[in-house]
Amino acid sequence: MNIDWAALGSVFGVSLVVTVALVGLFTLGIVGLSKQERASAQGGGSAVLARTGAYACFALCAAAVSYGIYLIVV
């Protein structure tokens, strides 16, 4: 049994980068929602921008997860 260590390392590296990026993107969405709440409490106009950015982050997370499931199934 031969293990292709280069391919295994490549899969590990890509998985690590994608995981960190996905968690970071989700965190940006949470931060955007907290800023939206703070901005709406102060009556600022940036609440809509923060909410839109947060929803975009969540949509990108959902798209990445959906693509991963697609790759597994197909």
Residue pairs with C-beta under 8 A, 6 or more apart in sequence:
18 64
22 61
22 64
22 65
25 57
25 60
25 61
25 64
26 57
26 58
26 61
28 53
28 54
28 57
29 53
29 54
29 55
29 57
29 58
29 61
30 54
31 54
32 50
32 51
32 53
32 54
32 57
33 50
33 51
33 54
35 46
35 50
36 47
36 50
36 51
36 54
39 45
39 46
39 47
39 50
40 47
